[in-house]
Amino acid sequence: MTTVRDFLNYLNTLAPLDTQEDWDNSGMLVGDMDAEVKKAVAVLDIDPWSVERAKKLGANLIISHHPVIFSVMKSFTKGSIAFELASNSINAICMHTPLDIADGGTNDALAELLGFKAYKGENPILRFADIEETTAGKLASHIAKTLDTKVRFADAGKPIQKIAICTGGGASLIGEAGKIDAFITGDTKHNDFLDAVSAGITLIAAGHYETEIPVVPVLAKKLQEQFKDIEIIDIKQENPVKFTE
């Protein structure tokens, strides 16, 4: 019998939970560690749609990137995601910043998809790559085409060869990236664009979902290889954020 604990233990070898940031809430967040896993789904976010999909598929384990419980919960009532998971006996393991840091995690998955050979720096959550010299516009266009999305960028006005990558909302780490020409992330604020350009760094924001969703099929494949007798499903979650034409 394969249990939720077995999945958690394996995930802990891929992305050790003791590497999570102090503010994070990764690990086993909902359910029974000793429950037998019948079928599992992999997602970026545990939302109402993914819970319904898990129910219809007969899955009793969801492995996600983002934590289903992040801040302190003052109530636990019908309609909340955690309640719906528990009331339907669906367990939830969330691997947020450990998966960002891990080899083969979110940052490596994005770098590989973009065709960059990434390596680590002093901060283990950042990835770096040395690329053929290009411009901000060409790099942004390559990212937009590869991720099939719209990309925001601020051009520092110089050739780009060394880049840093931090998926999600990673712009706060630009100062820890050292000497780079461009920084690629998901979400960022207006003042981050201004500050980056002032520092001579092109800042590219390609979307939180878009930069992190590439890890889900990678994770599902690793889990399937480990747990061959249990079906692991990437349920192809869609971006909740839409764009006007």
Backbone hydrogen bonds in HBPLUS format (Angstrom, degrees):
<---DONOR---> <-ACCEPTOR-->    atom                        ^
c    i                          cat <-CA-CA->   ^        H-A-AA   ^      H-
h    n   atom  resd res      DA  || num        DHA   H-A  angle D-A-AA Bond
n    s   type  num  typ     dist DA aas  dist angle  dist       angle   num
A0037-VAL N   A0002-THR O   2.81 MM  35  5.92 169.5  1.82 157.2 159.3     1
A0006-ASP N   A0003-THR O   3.03 MM   3  5.20 123.5  2.36  97.9 111.6     2
A0007-PHE N   A0003-THR O   3.31 MM   4  6.79 152.1  2.39 145.7 152.3     3
A0004-VAL N   A0035-ALA O   2.98 MM  31  5.84 138.8  2.16 155.4 168.1     4
A0008-LEU N   A0004-VAL O   2.91 MM   4  6.24 163.0  1.94 155.4 160.4     5
A0005-ARG N   A0033-MET O   2.85 MM  28  4.88 136.7  2.04 158.0 144.6     6
A0009-ASN N   A0005-ARG O   2.82 MM   4  6.02 161.4  1.85 152.8 157.6     7
A0010-TYR N   A0006-ASP O   3.03 MM   4  6.22 156.2  2.08 143.2 149.5     8
A0011-LEU N   A0007-PHE O   2.85 MM   4  6.08 168.5  1.86 157.3 160.7     9
A0012-ASN N   A0008-LEU O   2.91 MM   4  6.05 144.0  2.04 143.3 153.4    10
A0013-THR N   A0010-TYR O   2.92 MM   3  5.23 142.1  2.07 104.3 115.7    11
A0014-LEU N   A0010-TYR O   3.23 MM   4  6.68 143.5  2.37 144.2 154.4    12
A0014-LEU N   A0011-LEU O   3.10 MM   3  5.03 122.2  2.45  92.6 107.3    13
A0015-ALA N   A0011-LEU O   2.79 MM   4  5.93 167.5  1.80 159.7 162.9    14
A0019-THR N   A0016-PRO O   3.07 MM   3  5.77 161.9  2.11 119.1 122.6    15
A0020-GLN N   A0017-LEU O   3.23 MM   3  5.67 170.6  2.24 114.5 117.2    16
A0024-ASP N   A0021-GLU O   3.03 MM   3  5.26 160.3  2.06 112.3 118.6    17
A0027-GLY N   A0094-CYS O   2.66 MM  67  5.23 166.2  1.68 154.2 158.8    18
A0094-CYS N   A0027-GLY O   2.88 MM  67  5.23 165.5  1.90 148.3 147.7    19
A0029-LEU N   A0092-ALA O   3.00 MM  63  5.77 153.0  2.07 155.6 164.1    20
A0030-VAL N   A0092-ALA O   3.45 MM  62  5.00 162.3  2.48 134.6 134.4    21
A0092-ALA N   A0030-VAL O   2.87 MM  62  5.00 160.3  1.90 143.1 142.8    22
A0035-ALA N   A0032-ASP O   3.10 MM   3  5.36 169.5  2.11 114.8 117.3    23
A0060-ASN N   A0039-LYS O   3.06 MM  21  6.08 139.4  2.23 149.7 151.6    24
A0040-ALA N   A0231-GLU O   3.03 MM 191  6.37 174.8  2.03 166.9 168.5    25
A0233-ILE N   A0040-ALA O   2.86 MM 193  6.27 159.6  1.91 145.8 152.0    26
A0041-VAL N   A0061-LEU O   2.97 MM  20  6.46 155.0  2.03 156.4 163.7    27
A0063-ILE N   A0041-VAL O   2.92 MM  22  6.32 164.9  1.94 163.4 168.3    28
A0042-ALA N   A0233-ILE O   2.82 MM 191  6.10 154.4  1.89 150.3 151.9    29
A0043-VAL N   A0063-ILE O   2.97 MM  20  6.34 158.9  2.01 156.7 161.2    30
A0065-HIS N   A0044-LEU O   3.31 MM  21  4.93 140.3  2.47 107.7 118.8    31
A0066-HIS N   A0044-LEU O   3.00 MM  22  6.18 169.8  2.01 172.4 172.8    32
A0051-VAL N   A0047-ASP O   3.06 MM   4  6.33 154.4  2.13 158.3 166.2    33
A0052-GLU N   A0048-PRO O   3.03 MM   4  6.25 159.9  2.07 149.8 154.9    34
A0053-ARG N   A0049-TRP O   2.90 MM   4  6.16 155.4  1.96 149.2 156.6    35
A0054-ALA N   A0050-SER O   2.94 MM   4  6.06 156.2  2.00 141.1 147.4    36
A0055-LYS N   A0051-VAL O   3.00 MM   4  6.25 157.9  2.05 147.2 153.0    37
A0056-LYS N   A0052-GLU O   2.96 MM   4  6.23 164.0  1.98 151.8 155.4    38
A0057-LEU N   A0053-ARG O   2.94 MM   4  6.09 147.9  2.05 146.7 155.6    39
A0058-GLY N   A0054-ALA O   3.02 MM   4  6.07 116.8  2.43 137.8 152.8    40
A0059-ALA N   A0054-ALA O   2.86 MM   5  4.93 154.1  1.92 153.1 151.6    41
A0058-GLY N   A0055-LYS O   3.14 MM   3  5.17 147.8  2.25  99.0 108.7    42
A0091-ASN N   A0060-ASN O   2.88 MM  31  5.90 174.1  1.88 129.7 127.7    43
A0062-ILE N   A0091-ASN O   2.82 MM  29  6.16 155.1  1.88 151.5 158.7    44
A0093-ILE N   A0062-ILE O   2.98 MM  31  6.38 163.4  2.01 162.7 168.0    45
A0064-SER N   A0093-ILE O   2.93 MM  29  6.40 159.7  1.97 157.2 164.0    46
A0095-MET N   A0064-SER O   2.90 MM  31  6.29 162.9  1.93 152.7 155.7    47
A0080-SER N   A0077-THR O   3.06 MM   3  5.92 166.5  2.08 143.5 147.7    48
A0084-GLU N   A0080-SER O   2.99 MM   4  6.26 164.5  2.01 157.7 161.9    49
A0085-LEU N   A0081-ILE O   2.93 MM   4  6.19 154.3  2.00 153.4 160.4    50
A0086-ALA N   A0082-ALA O   3.03 MM   4  6.23 173.7  2.03 152.1 153.5    51
A0087-SER N   A0083-PHE O   2.79 MM   4  5.92 168.3  1.80 159.5 163.2    52
A0088-ASN N   A0084-GLU O   3.21 MM   4  6.10 131.5  2.46 131.8 141.5    53
A0088-ASN N   A0085-LEU O   3.21 MM   3  5.35 138.5  2.39  99.9 111.3    54
A0090-ILE N   A0085-LEU O   2.85 MM   5  4.86 175.3  1.85 148.2 146.6    55
A0089-SER N   A0086-ALA O   3.08 MM   3  4.99 164.6  2.10 107.6 109.6    56
A0099-LEU N   A0096-HIS O   3.03 MM   3  5.57 130.3  2.29 112.5 124.2    57
A0100-ASP N   A0096-HIS O   3.23 MM   4  6.64 139.1  2.41 140.5 152.0    58
A0101-ILE N   A0097-THR O   3.01 MM   4  6.21 154.7  2.07 152.6 157.4    59
A0102-ALA N   A0098-PRO O   2.94 MM   4  5.96 148.3  2.04 141.7 150.6    60
A0106-THR N   A0099-LEU O   3.06 MM   7  6.15 142.9  2.20 124.7 136.0    61
A0105-GLY N   A0102-ALA O   3.01 MM   3  4.98 149.9  2.10 127.6 123.5    62
A0109-ALA N   A0105-GLY O   2.83 MM   4  5.91 157.7  1.88 157.5 164.8    63
A0110-LEU N   A0106-THR O   3.03 MM   4  6.22 157.6  2.08 146.4 151.6    64
A0111-ALA N   A0107-ASN O   3.02 MM   4  6.16 166.7  2.03 145.8 149.9    65
A0112-GLU N   A0108-ASP O   2.91 MM   4  6.04 162.7  1.94 149.1 153.7    66
A0113-LEU N   A0109-ALA O   3.06 MM   4  6.20 159.9  2.10 143.4 149.0    67
A0114-LEU N   A0110-LEU O   2.97 MM   4  6.21 151.5  2.06 152.1 159.9    68
A0116-PHE N   A0111-ALA O   2.83 MM   5  5.08 164.9  1.85 154.9 150.3    69
A0115-GLY N   A0112-GLU O   3.01 MM   3  4.99 149.6  2.10  99.4 109.1    70
A0119-TYR N   A0128-PHE O   2.81 MM   9  5.27 142.2  1.96 141.4 152.8    71
A0128-PHE N   A0119-TYR O   2.77 MM   9  5.27 154.5  1.83 151.8 160.6    72
A0126-LEU N   A0123-ASN O   3.12 MM   3  5.79 159.7  2.16 122.5 128.0    73
A0127-ARG N   A0165-ILE O   3.09 MM  38  5.06 154.0  2.16 144.5 150.4    74
A0165-ILE N   A0127-ARG O   2.69 MM  38  5.06 151.7  1.77 150.3 153.9    75
A0129-ALA N   A0163-ILE O   3.08 MM  34  5.43 148.4  2.18 143.0 145.0    76
A0163-ILE N   A0129-ALA O   2.94 MM  34  5.43 169.8  1.95 162.5 165.8    77
A0131-ILE N   A0161-GLN O   2.74 MM  30  5.05 170.6  1.74 155.6 156.6    78
A0134-THR N   A0160-ILE O   3.01 MM  26  5.24 149.0  2.11 137.2 147.0    79
A0160-ILE N   A0134-THR O   2.83 MM  26  5.24 164.4  1.85 154.4 156.5    80
A0139-LEU N   A0135-THR O   2.97 MM   4  6.13 162.7  2.00 152.1 157.1    81
A0140-ALA N   A0136-ALA O   2.88 MM   4  6.01 165.6  1.90 152.9 157.3    82
A0141-SER N   A0137-GLY O   2.95 MM   4  6.07 154.6  2.01 142.8 150.1    83
A0142-HIS N   A0138-LYS O   2.95 MM   4  6.14 153.7  2.02 144.7 151.5    84
A0143-ILE N   A0139-LEU O   3.03 MM   4  6.31 159.0  2.08 150.8 155.9    85
A0144-ALA N   A0140-ALA O   2.90 MM   4  6.10 163.1  1.92 150.1 155.2    86
A0145-LYS N   A0141-SER O   2.92 MM   4  6.05 161.5  1.95 149.2 153.8    87
A0146-THR N   A0142-HIS O   2.97 MM   4  6.06 163.4  2.00 146.8 151.9    88
A0147-LEU N   A0143-ILE O   2.92 MM   4  5.99 164.3  1.95 153.5 157.6    89
A0148-ASP N   A0144-ALA O   2.83 MM   4  5.52 112.2  2.30 131.9 147.3    90
A0149-THR N   A0144-ALA O   3.02 MM   5  5.07 156.7  2.08 137.5 145.0    91
A0152-ARG N   A0205-ALA O   3.06 MM  53  5.21 165.3  2.08 155.6 151.7    92
A0205-ALA N   A0152-ARG O   2.80 MM  53  5.21 169.8  1.81 157.9 161.5    93
A0154-ALA N   A0203-LEU O   2.92 MM  49  5.37 152.8  2.00 148.8 157.8    94
A0203-LEU N   A0154-ALA O   3.16 MM  49  5.37 145.4  2.28 142.9 150.1    95
A0181-ASP N   A0162-LYS O   2.78 MM  19  5.41 166.2  1.80 150.1 154.9    96
A0182-ALA N   A0162-LYS O   3.35 MM  20  6.77 145.0  2.48 147.9 152.2    97
A0164-ALA N   A0182-ALA O   2.94 MM  18  6.42 144.7  2.07 146.5 157.8    98
A0184-ILE N   A0164-ALA O   2.82 MM  20  6.17 167.2  1.84 159.1 162.2    99
A0166-CYS N   A0184-ILE O   2.97 MM  18  6.36 158.3  2.02 168.4 175.0   100
A0186-GLY N   A0168-GLY O   2.75 MM  18  4.41 131.8  1.98 142.9 148.1   101
A0187-ASP N   A0168-GLY O   2.78 MM  19  5.92 149.7  1.87 130.7 139.0   102
A0173-LEU N   A0170-GLY O   2.99 MM   3  5.79 167.5  2.01 126.9 130.8   103
A0174-ILE N   A0171-ALA O   3.15 MM   3  5.58 166.9  2.17 119.3 119.5   104
A0176-GLU N   A0173-LEU O   2.92 MM   3  5.29 147.2  2.03 110.2 120.3   105
A0177-ALA N   A0174-ILE O   3.02 MM   3  5.24 164.0  2.04 112.5 117.4   106
A0202-THR N   A0181-ASP O   2.97 MM  21  6.25 169.1  1.98 147.3 143.7   107
A0183-PHE N   A0202-THR O   2.81 MM  19  6.28 152.4  1.89 164.8 174.1   108
A0204-ILE N   A0183-PHE O   2.92 MM  21  6.17 168.1  1.93 167.8 167.9   109
A0185-THR N   A0204-ILE O   2.90 MM  19  6.22 163.1  1.93 166.9 172.6   110
A0206-ALA N   A0185-THR O   2.93 MM  21  6.30 169.9  1.94 149.0 146.4   111
A0207-GLY N   A0186-GLY O   2.89 MM  21  4.03 152.9  1.96 118.1 112.9   112
A0192-ASP N   A0189-LYS O   3.00 MM   3  5.25 131.9  2.23 101.9 115.5   113
A0193-PHE N   A0189-LYS O   3.36 MM   4  6.87 148.0  2.47 150.1 157.7   114
A0193-PHE N   A0190-HIS O   3.12 MM   3  5.40 124.1  2.44 102.4 115.2   115
A0194-LEU N   A0190-HIS O   3.25 MM   4  6.66 159.2  2.29 148.7 154.1   116
A0195-ASP N   A0191-ASN O   2.85 MM   4  6.02 165.4  1.87 148.9 152.8   117
A0196-ALA N   A0192-ASP O   2.90 MM   4  5.95 158.7  1.94 145.1 151.2   118
A0197-VAL N   A0193-PHE O   3.08 MM   4  6.25 171.3  2.09 152.2 154.2   119
A0198-SER N   A0194-LEU O   3.02 MM   4  6.20 157.0  2.08 147.6 154.5   120
A0199-ALA N   A0195-ASP O   3.07 MM   4  6.29 134.9  2.28 137.8 149.3   121
A0199-ALA N   A0196-ALA O   2.98 MM   3  5.08 128.6  2.25  97.2 111.5   122
A0201-ILE N   A0196-ALA O   2.86 MM   5  5.04 167.4  1.88 142.4 139.9   123
A0200-GLY N   A0197-VAL O   2.92 MM   3  4.90 158.8  1.96 104.4 110.3   124
A0211-THR N   A0207-GLY O   3.02 MM   4  6.02 152.5  2.10 144.1 149.3   125
A0212-GLU N   A0208-HIS O   3.25 MM   4  6.34 136.2  2.46 142.5 153.3   126
A0212-GLU N   A0209-TYR O   3.12 MM   3  5.36 135.6  2.33 102.6 115.0   127
A0213-ILE N   A0209-TYR O   2.83 MM   4  5.67 157.4  1.88 166.8 167.3   128
A0215-VAL N   A0212-GLU O   3.23 MM   3  6.07 161.7  2.26 123.7 127.7   129
A0216-VAL N   A0213-ILE O   3.08 MM   3  5.63 150.5  2.17 118.4 125.8   130
A0219-LEU N   A0215-VAL O   2.83 MM   4  6.02 158.9  1.87 158.2 163.6   131
A0220-ALA N   A0216-VAL O   2.88 MM   4  6.10 164.0  1.91 156.2 161.0   132
A0221-LYS N   A0217-PRO O   2.99 MM   4  6.05 153.9  2.06 140.4 146.7   133
A0222-LYS N   A0218-VAL O   3.14 MM   4  6.43 157.2  2.20 145.3 150.9   134
A0223-LEU N   A0219-LEU O   2.97 MM   4  6.22 161.0  2.01 154.3 159.5   135
A0224-GLN N   A0220-ALA O   2.92 MM   4  6.09 154.6  1.98 146.1 153.2   136
A0225-GLU N   A0221-LYS O   3.01 MM   4  6.22 153.5  2.08 147.0 153.7   137
A0226-GLN N   A0222-LYS O   3.12 MM   4  6.34 143.2  2.26 140.3 149.8   138
A0227-PHE N   A0223-LEU O   2.82 MM   4  5.95 164.1  1.84 156.1 160.5   139
A0230-ILE N   A0227-PHE O   3.19 MM   3  5.69 167.1  2.21 117.3 121.0   140
